[in-house]
């Protein structure tokens, strides 16, 4: 093939064209904010530049320069690659190969990020025939310059290779796999604007399959063909517009090809879009709510359109529908309306549709016709609809079915029906909580808690939480618990105490739906108290009879206790995969058991009675080790009633067994043992450590530093000083990475910690590590509360972003103020620490000293 020598290229001129075009784009966008216009204008600018270069280089007229992919579609984002096809009629000679290589090099020299391929017409069609990805890229090809006849033959050949049915199946499978890759939810904390469910790809795939089937290239084409309504067209254009705006701003903000809404950019992006923080919600939370609601709509419209287009492509697969009742029928395993106007004629059918799906498990979803009718009729759910006794009765039935409860509540949320029927729920749809421990939006969390509660009732999941399954099996009207899950967090984001605000919503719902007074009281009480059991178990000393008695007085009876326990387990498990562990499970289970026994006895035990009982049990355990009945006397004389109230009989026996022969030794003693913590669902290995040494300043800080350097998190600490001045401290430790603790670690801790105590120096801090991006970009304001109790101690409560070395820093601060530690309850919720300490000394009875300590702790806790 003949070719001419390359003409000299004015590199500086091309660079200037590119830079001027980019500057004009940014300037126009900053003044007008039109993302679609920017995409079109960037394409136009690049078109002009590439065409000029192509013509300047004097390529043979038989070649074609073709835009493909997003560039071919006419959507070129600020940092997107420019995808090109250099189309040839036949194999090039060496001279042309060299010239094409120079062209690509020139593109890069100018500053264009090019994705290119050089193919003959035959090669293009061969690759397209065997690769769905190539077909997808080429289906949107657009001629920039060159041989129109060659490009026409390319288009004709590509159309011949496209089989609409095969293409549809492949793109649907590709979408399913993509959804799985993103955990089948549009609610990722850092969603991908392009690939996540509800992102731009969900819209593009609809247009691709429509184009492959010859149904149109745009939303307007599909509307003219009767595949979507005018209302749906407008919704699609608006949804696409928001995604385009976000992606354009993301590229401009980051200066790179970034499609993920990372934590780093969510707050700057919100500011860029004029979203301001409110007293109750961060600007980033409001931005993400807009995105999540948009993504939810996109996934819904994607389902409708893919079903509609699929029905047009596969018409022969239709079977005669089977009537269910006057309004609904079964069509190909899906629920179908017998008339598209059924909801307009009888709005109550909007709820009945979901009830039918529960009652007919062979139905796997709804037809596109039903979904469209549902979407069009959603606004019929108004105050009059909500007040209709028949609709209220139908909605209540949704909680009471034998199957499909969670499936249909999730489906109602997905299609916007649940938020219309319960407006308070609609207000929290898509509402993210940047509080360092919630991994889901409020609506997703609520439905996840409902799912957890539902699994307690199902025999096939009884192995997961045996105690919960056994308790719910004996619980009368367990569907009341589902109502409690629906309302427990429904008032999030309003300001004020969401538990109290939610109580009013729950009470109104129950009364409006005709629940009995005692059932209304239970649901309302659960919503108001849903955080209490977790707080008592994780932040208070549940070995203290008075703590258990106060909690028992709060729950009043076994039914309330059981309901609260079930809701608490379901709630914590539904917060984030990182929050629950067996230690928390055991604390809750222990509190449940102790409270139940107290309620059954009906009498709060006196402290001396509790101590006698524990001592007798400890002596019984000591006999298993062939120890005499008097072996305990020397140690127990040095221990006060506080020790016996804070430690279990098993702990008392262990301490006695280890210490009875060395009560007055000067050398420290460290004992460690692996203990398996078994909660209602799983077993987790912990390391239990006892430290016995002469009391000394900074001891707790040194111990915290040692455990941190050894790779452990402290989850529980009991600090005691004997009458003769020895520290007797007990710790429960978990591996910092939640891995199994090696058996030899017990010996390592005993030896190394003993050496550290024998040769004391200044407390050595554990490695600080790096803060997570979420902590850095969504820091929470630390909270410190130091309040005296009625026993002469102070209760120190701390809420802060968790980080390595946090407990060590707290311990050092307490030591500097001369405050002695009695107990430490360490609760880590995701990346949020909520720790409670019982402290004394340091003149903390003086308010000025307490204020000074609080101030220093607040300064230390700042991230």
C-alpha positions in Angstrom: 0.0 0.0 0.0 1.6 3.3 -1.0 2.2 6.0 1.7 3.7 9.4 1.7 6.4 10.7 4.1 5.0 12.3 7.3 4.5 16.0 7.2 6.2 18.0 9.9 3.8 18.4 12.8 3.4 21.6 14.8 3.5 19.9 18.3 3.2 23.2 20.1 0.1 24.1 18.1 -1.6 20.9 19.0 -0.7 21.2 22.7 -2.1 24.7 22.7 -5.3 23.6 21.1 -5.7 20.9 23.7 -4.9 23.1 26.7 -7.1 26.0 25.4 -10.0 23.6 25.0 -9.5 22.2 28.5 -9.4 25.6 30.1 -12.5 26.7 28.2 -14.3 23.5 29.3 -13.5 24.2 33.0 -14.4 27.8 32.7 -17.8 27.0 31.1 -18.6 24.3 33.6 -17.7 26.5 36.6 -20.1 29.2 35.3 -22.9 27.0 33.9 -22.5 23.6 35.8 -23.9 21.6 32.8 -22.3 18.2 32.9 -23.9 16.9 29.7 -22.7 20.0 27.8 -19.2 19.5 29.1 -19.2 15.9 27.8 -20.4 16.9 24.4 -18.0 19.9 24.2 -15.0 17.8 25.2 -15.9 15.3 22.5 -16.2 18.1 20.0 -12.8 19.6 21.0 -11.0 16.3 20.8 -12.8 15.5 17.4 -11.5 18.8 15.9 -7.9 18.1 17.2 -7.8 14.5 16.0 -9.2 15.3 12.6 -6.7 18.1 12.1 -3.8 15.9 13.1 -5.1 13.1 10.9 -5.4 15.4 7.9 -2.1 17.1 8.6 -0.4 13.7 8.6 -1.8 13.0 5.1 -2.9 9.4 5.7 -4.2 7.5 2.7 -7.9 8.2 2.0 -8.7 4.4 2.2 -8.2 4.4 6.0 -10.7 5.5 8.7 -10.2 7.1 12.1 -13.0 5.9 14.3 -14.1 6.8 17.9 -15.3 3.9 19.9 -16.5 3.2 23.5 -17.6 6.2 25.5 -15.9 8.5 23.1 -17.8 7.0 20.3 -21.0 7.5 22.3 -20.2 11.2 22.6 -19.5 11.1 26.4 -15.9 12.1 27.2 -15.3 12.8 30.9 -12.5 15.2 31.9 -10.0 12.4 32.7 -11.4 9.6 30.6 -9.3 7.7 28.0 -9.9 8.5 24.4 -10.7 5.2 22.7 -9.8 5.0 19.0 -9.9 2.4 16.2 -7.6 2.9 13.3 -9.5 1.0 10.7 -7.7 -0.4 7.6 -9.0 -2.0 4.5 -6.1 -4.5 4.4 -2.8 -5.3 6.2 -0.5 -2.3 6.2 3.0 -2.3 4.7 6.0 -1.4 6.9 5.9 2.2 6.0 2.3 2.6 7.0 2.9 0.7 10.2 5.7 3.1 11.1 3.6 6.1 10.3 0.7 4.8 12.5 3.1 4.2 15.4 4.4 7.8 15.0 0.8 9.0 15.1 0.1 7.2 18.4 3.3 8.6 19.8 2.3 12.1 18.7 -1.0 11.7 20.5 0.8 10.9 23.7 3.3 13.7 23.2 0.5 16.2 23.0 -0.9 14.9 26.3 -3.8 12.8 25.0 -4.4 9.5 26.9 -5.2 7.2 24.1 -6.6 3.7 24.1 -6.1 2.5 20.5 -6.3 -0.5 18.3 -5.1 -0.9 14.7 -7.3 -3.5 12.8 -8.3 -4.4 9.4 -12.0 -4.6 8.6 -11.8 -8.4 8.6 -9.9 -8.5 12.0 -12.5 -6.2 13.6 -15.4 -8.4 12.6 -13.6 -11.6 13.6 -12.9 -10.2 17.1 -16.4 -8.8 17.5 -17.9 -12.2 16.6 -16.1 -13.9 19.4 -16.0 -11.2 22.2 -19.0 -9.5 23.7 -16.8 -6.8 25.1 -15.4 -5.9 21.7 -19.0 -5.9 20.3 -20.1 -3.5 23.0 -17.2 -1.1 22.3 -17.8 -1.2 18.5 -21.5 -0.9 18.6 -21.1 2.8 19.5 -18.4 3.5 16.8 -18.4 6.9 15.2 -16.4 8.0 12.1 -14.1 10.9 12.7 -12.2 11.1 9.4 -11.4 8.9 6.5 -13.1 6.4 4.2 -16.9 6.6 4.7 -17.4 3.5 2.5 -15.0 1.5 4.6 -16.8 2.6 7.8 -20.2 1.7 6.3 -19.0 -1.8 5.4 -17.7 -2.1 9.0 -21.1 -1.1 10.4 -22.9 -3.5 8.1 -20.6 -6.4 9.0 -20.9 -5.6 12.8 -24.7 -5.6 12.5 -24.5 -9.0 10.9 -22.4 -10.5 13.7 -24.8 -9.2 16.4 -27.4 -11.7 17.5 -29.7 -9.7 19.8 -30.7 -12.7 21.9 -27.1 -13.8 22.5 -26.0 -10.2 23.1 -28.8 -9.7 25.7 -28.0 -12.9 27.6 -24.3 -12.0 27.7 -24.9 -8.4 28.9 -27.4 -9.6 31.5 -24.9 -12.2 32.8 -22.2 -9.5 32.8 -24.5 -7.3 34.8 -25.3 -10.1 37.3 -21.6 -10.8 37.8 -20.9 -7.1 38.2 -23.6 -6.9 40.9 -22.1 -9.8 42.7 -18.7 -8.1 42.6 -20.2 -5.1 44.3 -22.1 -7.2 46.8 -25.5 -6.7 45.0 -26.1 -3.3 46.7 -26.0 0.3 45.5 -25.3 1.3 49.1 -21.5 0.9 49.2 -19.7 3.3 51.5 -17.5 4.3 48.6 -19.5 3.6 45.5 -18.2 3.4 42.0 -20.2 5.9 39.9 -19.6 3.9 36.8 -19.7 0.2 37.9 -21.7 -0.1 41.1 -25.4 -1.2 41.0 -27.3 2.0 40.3 -24.4 3.6 38.5 -23.9 4.7 34.9 -23.3 1.2 33.7 -26.8 0.2 34.6 -28.1 2.8 32.2 -25.6 2.1 29.5 -26.4 -1.7 29.4 -30.0 -0.9 28.7 -29.1 1.3 25.7 -26.6 -1.3 24.5 -29.2 -4.2 24.4 -31.8 -1.9 22.9 -29.3 -0.8 20.2 -28.3 -4.4 19.4 -32.0 -5.3 19.0 -32.6 -2.3 16.7 -34.9 -0.7 19.2 -33.1 2.7 19.4 -30.0 4.5 20.7 -31.5 7.0 23.1 -34.2 7.2 25.8 -36.4 9.2 23.4 -36.1 6.4 20.9 -37.3 3.9 23.5 -40.2 6.2 24.4 -41.2 6.5 20.8 -41.1 2.7 20.5 -43.4 2.3 23.5 -40.8 0.7 25.7 -40.9 3.5 28.3 -43.3 6.2 29.2 -42.7 9.9 29.1 -42.5 10.0 32.9 -39.9 7.2 32.9 -37.9 9.0 30.1 -37.7 12.1 32.3 -36.7 10.1 35.4 -34.0 8.4 33.4 -32.6 11.7 32.0 -32.6 13.2 35.5 -30.9 10.2 37.1 -28.3 10.1 34.4 -27.8 13.8 34.8 -26.9 13.5 38.5 -24.5 10.6 37.8 -22.8 12.6 35.0 -22.6 15.6 37.3 -21.0 13.6 40.1 -18.5 11.9 37.8 -17.5 15.1 36.0 -17.0 16.9 39.4 -15.1 13.9 40.7 -12.7 13.9 37.7 -12.1 17.7 38.1 -11.8 17.5 41.9 -9.2 14.7 41.9 -7.5 15.6 38.6 -7.4 11.9 37.6 -9.6 9.1 36.2 -11.3 8.3 39.5 -14.8 6.8 39.5 -15.1 6.0 43.2 -16.7 8.3 45.6 -14.0 7.8 48.2 -14.2 9.1 51.8 -11.5 11.6 50.9 -13.7 13.4 48.3 -17.2 13.1 49.8 -16.9 16.3 51.9 -15.1 18.4 49.2 -17.6 17.1 46.6 -20.5 18.2 48.8 -19.0 21.6 49.2 -18.4 21.8 45.5 -22.1 21.1 44.9 -23.2 23.7 47.5 -24.4 21.2 50.1 -23.9 22.6 53.6 -23.8 20.7 56.9 -26.7 21.0 59.3 -26.7 20.7 63.1 -27.7 17.0 62.8 -26.2 15.9 59.5 -22.8 16.2 57.8 -22.7 17.6 54.2 -21.2 14.3 53.1 -24.2 12.4 54.5 -26.6 14.6 52.5 -24.6 14.1 49.4 -24.5 10.4 49.7 -28.3 10.3 50.4 -28.8 12.0 47.1 -26.6 9.5 45.4 -28.1 6.4 47.1 -31.7 7.5 46.3 -30.7 8.1 42.7 -28.9 4.7 42.5 -32.0 3.0 43.9 -34.2 4.6 41.2 -31.7 3.6 38.5 -31.7 -0.1 39.6 -35.5 -0.1 39.6 -35.7 1.4 36.1 -33.0 -1.0 34.9 -35.1 -4.0 36.1 -38.2 -2.6 34.3 -36.4 -1.8 31.0 -34.4 -5.1 30.9 -37.6 -7.1 31.4 -39.4 -5.0 28.7 -36.6 -5.3 26.1 -36.1 -9.0 27.0 -39.8 -9.6 26.3 -39.4 -8.0 22.9 -36.3 -10.0 22.1 -37.6 -13.4 23.4 -41.3 -13.3 22.5 -41.7 -17.0 22.0 -41.0 -17.8 25.6 -44.3 -16.3 26.8 -46.8 -18.8 28.4 -50.5 -18.3 28.9 -51.0 -16.5 32.3 -52.7 -18.2 35.2 -55.2 -16.2 37.2 -54.7 -15.6 40.9 -57.6 -13.4 41.5 -59.5 -10.6 39.7 -56.5 -8.3 39.7 -53.4 -10.5 39.5 -52.1 -13.4 37.5 -49.0 -15.6 37.2 -46.9 -15.0 34.1 -43.7 -17.0 33.5 -43.1 -17.3 37.2 -43.7 -13.6 37.9 -46.6 -11.7 39.4 -48.5 -9.8 36.7 -51.4 -7.3 36.8 -54.4 -8.4 34.8 -54.9 -4.7 33.8 -52.3 -2.0 33.8 -54.8 0.4 35.5 -55.5 -2.0 38.4 -53.7 0.2 40.9 -55.5 3.3 39.6 -58.9 1.6 40.0 -58.1 -0.1 43.4 -55.1 1.5 45.2 -55.2 -1.1 48.0 -53.8 -3.6 45.5 -50.4 -1.9 45.8 -49.9 -3.6 49.2 -51.8 -6.8 48.2 -49.2 -7.4 45.4 -46.5 -7.9 48.0 -48.8 -10.1 50.2 -49.4 -12.3 47.1 -45.7 -12.7 46.6 -45.4 -13.9 50.2 -48.2 -16.3 49.8 -47.0 -17.7 46.5 -43.4 -18.7 46.9 -43.3 -20.0 43.3 -43.4 -16.4 42.1 -39.9 -15.0 41.8 -40.7 -11.3 41.3 -42.9 -9.0 39.2 -43.3 -8.5 35.5 -42.1 -5.3 33.9 -45.7 -4.3 33.4 -46.5 -4.7 37.1 -43.4 -2.8 38.1 -44.2 0.0 35.8 -47.8 0.2 37.1 -46.5 0.1 40.6 -44.0 2.9 39.9 -46.7 5.1 38.3 -49.2 4.5 41.1 -46.8 5.0 44.1 -48.1 8.6 44.6 -51.6 7.2 45.3 -50.2 6.2 48.7 -51.3 9.3 50.6 -52.9 10.2 53.9 -56.3 8.8 52.7 -54.7 5.6 51.6 -52.8 5.2 55.0 -56.0 5.8 56.9 -58.0 3.1 55.0 -58.7 0.2 57.5 -58.4 -2.4 54.7 -54.9 -1.1 53.8 -53.8 -1.0 57.4 -55.0 -4.6 57.9 -53.2 -5.7 54.7 -50.0 -4.0 55.8 -50.1 -5.7 59.2 -50.5 -9.1 57.5 -47.2 -8.6 55.8 -45.5 -9.0 59.2 -47.5 -12.1 60.0 -46.8 -14.4 57.0 -44.9 -17.7 57.3 -42.4 -16.7 54.6 -41.1 -13.9 52.5 -41.3 -11.2 55.2 -37.8 -9.8 54.7 -37.8 -10.3 50.9 -41.0 -8.3 50.5 -40.1 -5.5 52.9 -36.9 -5.1 51.0 -38.8 -5.2 47.7 -41.2 -2.6 49.0 -38.3 -0.4 50.0 -36.6 -0.9 46.6 -39.8 0.1 44.7 -40.5 3.1 47.0 -43.7 1.7 48.5 -42.5 1.3 52.1 -41.3 4.9 52.3 -44.6 6.1 50.9 -46.7 4.1 53.4 -44.5 5.1 56.4 -43.2 8.6 55.6 -40.8 8.5 58.5 -39.1 5.5 56.9 -39.0 7.3 53.6 -37.0 10.1 55.3 -34.2 7.8 56.2 -33.9 6.0 52.8 -30.4 6.3 51.6 -29.3 8.2 54.8 -25.7 7.3 55.5 -24.3 7.6 59.0 -20.6 8.7 59.1 -20.2 7.6 62.7 -17.4 5.1 62.2 -19.4 2.0 63.0 -22.5 1.9 60.8 -21.6 0.2 57.5 -25.1 0.6 56.0 -27.6 3.4 55.3 -30.4 3.7 57.9 -33.0 1.9 55.8 -30.6 -0.9 54.9 -29.6 -1.3 58.6 -33.2 -1.5 59.6 -34.0 -4.2 57.1 -30.8 -6.0 58.0 -31.9 -6.1 61.7 -35.4 -7.3 60.6 -33.6 -10.0 58.6 -31.5 -11.1 61.6 -34.7 -11.2 63.8 -36.4 -13.3 61.1 -33.6 -15.8 60.9 -34.0 -16.5 64.7 -37.5 -17.9 63.8 -36.3 -20.2 61.0 -35.4 -23.8 61.7 -32.8 -24.0 59.0 -30.8 -21.2 60.8 -31.3 -22.5 64.4 -27.6 -23.5 64.5 -26.5 -19.8 64.1 -27.9 -18.5 67.4 -29.3 -21.5 69.3 -30.3 -19.4 72.4 -32.0 -16.8 70.3 -33.8 -19.4 68.2 -35.0 -21.2 71.4 -36.2 -17.9 72.9 -38.1 -16.7 69.9 -39.8 -20.2 69.5 -41.4 -19.6 72.9 -42.3 -16.0 72.2 -46.0 -15.3 71.7 -46.7 -13.1 68.6 -43.1 -12.8 67.4 -44.3 -10.6 64.5 -44.3 -7.7 67.0 -40.6 -7.9 67.1 -40.5 -7.2 63.3 -42.5 -4.0 63.9 -40.0 -3.0 66.6 -37.1 -3.6 64.2 -38.8 -1.4 61.6 -39.1 1.5 64.0 -36.0 1.2 66.3 -33.8 3.6 64.2 -36.5 5.4 62.2 -35.9 8.7 63.8 -32.2 8.9 62.9 -31.1 12.3 61.6 -33.9 14.4 63.1 -31.8 15.7 66.0 -32.5 14.8 69.6 -32.7 11.3 71.0 -33.8 9.0 68.1 -35.0 6.4 70.6 -37.5 8.8 72.2 -38.6 10.2 68.9 -39.0 6.7 67.5 -41.2 5.7 70.4 -43.8 8.3 69.3 -43.7 7.0 65.7 -44.0 3.4 66.9 -46.9 4.2 69.2 -48.8 6.0 66.5 -48.3 3.1 64.1 -49.5 0.5 66.6 -52.5 2.4 67.6 -53.5 3.2 64.0 -53.2 -0.4 63.1 -55.4 -1.7 65.9 -52.8 -3.5 68.1 -53.8 -4.4 71.6 -52.6 -2.0 74.3 -50.1 -4.5 75.8 -48.6 -5.1 72.3 -48.4 -1.4 71.6 -46.7 -0.9 74.9 -44.1 -3.6 74.2 -43.2 -2.3 70.7 -43.0 1.3 71.9 -40.9 0.2 74.9 -38.5 -1.8 72.7 -37.9 1.2 70.4 -37.2 3.5 73.4 -34.9 1.0 75.2 -33.2 -0.7 72.2 -29.7 0.6 73.2 -29.9 0.0 76.9 -29.0 -3.7 77.1 -25.9 -3.2 74.9 -24.8 -0.2 77.0 -25.2 -2.1 80.3 -23.5 -5.2 79.1 -20.5 -3.5 77.5 -20.1 -0.4 79.8 -21.1 -1.5 83.3 -19.9 -4.2 85.6 -22.5 -6.9 85.2 -20.8 -8.9 88.0 -22.1 -6.2 90.4 -25.5 -7.4 91.8 -26.7 -3.8 92.0 -26.1 -3.3 88.2 -28.1 -6.4 87.4 -30.9 -5.4 89.8 -31.2 -1.9 88.2 -31.4 -3.5 84.8 -34.0 -6.0 86.0 -36.1 -3.2 87.4 -36.0 -1.6 84.0 -37.1 -4.6 82.0 -39.7 -5.6 84.6 -40.6 -9.1 83.3 -39.3 -12.0 81.3 -41.2 -11.1 78.1 -39.7 -7.6 77.9 -36.2 -9.0 78.8 -36.4 -11.6 76.1 -37.7 -9.2 73.5 -35.0 -6.7 74.3 -32.2 -9.4 74.2 -33.4 -10.6 70.8 -33.6 -7.0 69.4 -30.1 -6.2 70.8 -28.4 -9.2 69.2 -30.2 -8.5 65.9 -29.3 -4.8 66.0 -25.6 -5.2 66.8 -25.3 -7.9 64.1 -27.0 -5.6 61.6 -24.7 -2.6 62.2 -21.5 -3.8 60.5 -19.7 -7.1 59.9 -16.9 -5.7 62.1 -18.9 -4.8 65.2 -20.1 -8.2 66.6 -17.8 -10.7 68.3 -18.2 -13.5 70.7 -17.1 -11.5 73.6 -20.0 -9.0 73.2 -22.3 -12.0 72.6 -21.2 -13.6 75.9 -21.6 -10.3 77.8 -25.2 -10.0 76.5 -26.0 -13.7 77.2 -24.6 -13.4 80.7 -26.6 -10.3 81.4 -29.7 -12.0 80.1 -29.2 -15.1 82.2 -28.4 -13.2 85.4 -31.4 -10.9 84.9 -33.7 -13.8 84.2 -32.7 -15.6 87.4 -33.2 -12.4 89.4 -36.7 -11.9 87.8 -37.6 -15.5 88.6 -36.5 -15.2 92.3 -38.2 -11.8 92.6 -35.7 -10.7 95.3 -32.5 -8.7 94.8 -29.7 -10.6 96.6 -27.8 -8.9 99.3 -24.1 -8.3 98.6 -22.9 -10.5 101.5 -25.1 -13.3 100.2 -23.6 -13.0 96.7 -20.1 -13.0 98.2 -20.7 -16.2 100.3 -22.1 -17.9 97.3 -19.1 -17.1 95.2 -16.7 -18.1 97.9 -18.3 -21.4 98.4 -18.3 -22.1 94.7 -14.6 -21.1 94.5 -13.7 -23.5 97.3 -15.6 -26.3 95.5 -13.5 -25.6 92.4 -10.2 -25.6 94.4 -10.9 -29.1 95.7 -10.6 -30.4 92.1 -6.9 -29.5 92.4 -6.4 -31.4 95.6 -5.9 -28.2 97.6 -6.9 -28.1 101.3 -9.9 -26.2 102.6 -7.6 -23.7 104.3 -5.3 -22.9 101.4 -7.3 -19.8 100.5 -7.1 -18.1 103.9 -3.9 -16.2 103.5 -4.9 -14.5 100.2 -8.5 -13.9 101.0 -7.6 -12.0 104.2 -5.9 -9.4 101.9 -9.0 -9.1 99.6 -12.0 -6.8 100.3 -15.7 -7.2 99.4 -15.2 -5.2 96.2 -12.9 -7.9 94.9 -15.4 -10.7 95.6 -18.2 -8.7 94.0 -16.3 -8.0 90.8 -14.9 -11.4 90.2 -16.6 -14.7 89.4 -16.2 -17.8 91.4 -14.0 -19.3 88.7 -11.7 -16.3 88.6 -11.4 -16.3 92.4 -10.4 -20.0 92.4 -7.9 -19.3 89.6 -6.3 -16.4 91.4 -6.2 -18.4 94.7 -4.6 -21.4 93.0 -1.9 -19.3 91.5 -1.1 -17.1 94.5 -1.8 -19.0 97.7 1.9 -19.9 98.2 3.4 -16.5 97.2 1.3 -13.9 98.7 4.2 -11.8 100.0 6.8 -12.5 97.3 8.6 -9.4 95.9 8.9 -10.7 92.4 5.9 -10.2 90.1 3.8 -13.1 89.0 2.1 -13.2 85.6 -0.2 -16.0 84.6 -1.9 -16.4 81.2 -4.3 -18.9 79.8 -6.3 -19.3 76.7 -10.1 -19.3 77.3 -12.7 -20.0 74.7 -15.6 -17.5 74.9 -18.8 -19.2 73.8 -21.7 -16.9 73.0 -25.1 -17.7 71.5 -23.6 -18.2 68.0 -19.9 -18.9 68.0 -16.7 -19.5 70.0 -13.8 -17.0 70.1 -10.5 -17.6 71.8 -9.3 -15.0 74.3 -6.2 -14.7 76.4 -6.9 -14.2 80.1 -4.0 -12.6 82.0 -3.5 -12.2 85.7 -0.8 -9.8 87.0 0.2 -9.8 90.6 3.0 -7.4 91.7 3.7 -4.6 94.2 1.6 -1.7 93.3 3.4 1.1 91.4 2.8 4.3 89.5 2.0 3.9 85.8 1.4 0.2 86.2 -1.8 0.2 84.1 -0.2 2.3 81.4 2.8 -0.1 81.2 0.5 -3.1 80.9 -1.5 -1.4 78.2 1.7 -0.6 76.3 2.9 -4.2 76.6 -0.4 -5.8 75.4 -0.6 -3.3 72.5 3.0 -4.1 71.4 2.2 -7.8 71.6 -0.7 -7.4 69.2 -3.7 -7.6 71.6 -6.8 -5.5 72.3 -8.0 -5.2 75.9 -11.7 -5.9 76.1 -12.0 -6.1 79.8 -9.9 -5.1 82.8 -10.4 -5.5 86.5 -7.9 -3.6 88.6 -7.6 -4.4 92.3 -5.2 -3.4 95.1 -4.9 -5.7 98.0 -4.9 -4.6 101.6 -1.1 -5.2 101.8 -0.4 -3.0 98.7 -0.2 -5.5 95.8 -1.8 -5.0 92.5 -4.0 -7.9 91.4 -5.1 -7.1 87.9 -7.1 -9.3 85.4 -7.4 -8.8 81.7 -9.4 -10.3 78.9 -7.5 -9.9 75.5 -8.4 -10.5 71.9 -6.0 -10.6 69.0 -6.0 -7.2 67.3 -6.7 -8.8 63.9 -9.3 -11.3 65.3 -7.0 -14.2 64.4 -6.7 -17.3 66.5 -4.3 -16.9 69.3 -1.3 -19.4 69.2 -1.1 -21.6 72.2 2.5 -20.6 72.9 1.4 -17.0 73.3 0.4 -17.7 76.9 4.0 -18.7 77.8 5.3 -15.7 75.8 3.2 -13.2 77.8 4.0 -14.8 81.1 7.8 -14.6 80.5 8.1 -11.3 78.7 5.7 -9.4 80.9 7.4 -10.7 84.0 10.7 -9.5 82.6 9.2 -6.1 81.8 7.9 -5.7 85.4 11.2 -6.8 86.9 13.0 -4.1 85.0 10.6 -1.2 85.0 11.3 1.9 83.0 9.2 4.7 81.6 6.0 3.3 80.0 6.6 2.3 76.4 3.8 3.1 74.0 2.5 0.5 71.6 3.0 1.1 67.8 0.7 4.0 66.8 -0.1 2.7 63.3 -2.1 4.7 60.8 -5.6 6.0 61.1 -8.0 4.6 58.6 -9.2 6.9 55.8 -12.7 6.8 57.3 -11.4 8.1 60.6 -9.3 10.8 58.9 -12.1 12.1 56.7 -15.1 11.7 59.1 -13.6 12.3 62.5 -16.0 12.3 65.4 -15.9 14.9 68.1 -14.5 13.1 71.2 -16.7 13.0 74.3 -15.5 12.8 77.9 -17.8 12.5 80.9 -16.4 12.2 84.5 -19.2 11.9 87.1 -19.0 10.9 90.8 -21.1 7.9 91.8 -22.6 7.1 95.2 -19.7 4.9 96.3 -16.9 7.5 96.3 -15.7 6.7 92.8 -16.0 8.4 89.5 -17.4 6.9 86.3 -15.3 8.0 83.3 -16.9 7.6 79.9 -15.0 8.2 76.7 -16.3 8.2 73.1 -13.6 8.7 70.4 -12.3 7.4 67.1 -10.5 4.2 67.8 -6.8 4.1 67.1 -3.8 2.1 68.2 -2.5 3.2 71.5 -5.7 4.9 72.6 -6.0 3.0 75.9 -2.3 3.6 76.7 -2.8 7.4 76.2 -5.8 7.3 78.5 -3.9 5.4 81.1 -1.0 7.8 81.1 -3.3 10.8 81.4 -5.0 9.2 84.4 -1.7 8.4 86.0 -0.5 12.0 85.7 -3.5 13.1 87.6 -3.0 10.5 90.3 -6.3 8.8 89.4 -6.4 5.1 90.2 -8.3 2.7 88.0 -10.7 0.2 89.4 -12.3 -1.3 86.3 -12.1 -0.8 82.5 -14.9 -1.8 80.1 -13.6 -1.5 76.5 -16.2 -1.4 73.7 -15.0 -1.0 70.1 -17.8 -0.5 67.6 -16.2 -0.7 64.2 -13.7 2.2 64.3 -15.4 4.0 67.2 -14.3 3.4 70.8 -16.8 3.7 73.7 -14.9 3.0 76.9 -16.0 3.2 80.5 -13.7 3.3 83.5 -14.3 3.4 87.2 -11.6 5.6 88.8 -10.8 7.0 92.2 -8.2 9.1 93.9 -6.5 12.2 92.5 -8.8 14.5 94.5 -11.5 13.8 92.0 -14.1 14.6 94.6 -13.3 18.3 93.7 -15.1 19.5 90.6 -12.1 21.6 89.5 -9.9 18.5 89.4 -12.5 16.6 87.4 -12.8 19.5 84.9 -9.0 19.6 84.5 -8.8 15.9 83.8 -11.7 16.0 81.4 -10.1 18.9 79.5 -6.7 17.1 79.2 -8.4 13.9 78.0 -10.4 15.8 75.4 -7.2 17.4 74.0 -5.5 14.0 73.9 -8.4 12.3 72.1 -8.5 14.8 69.2 -7.6 13.1 65.9 
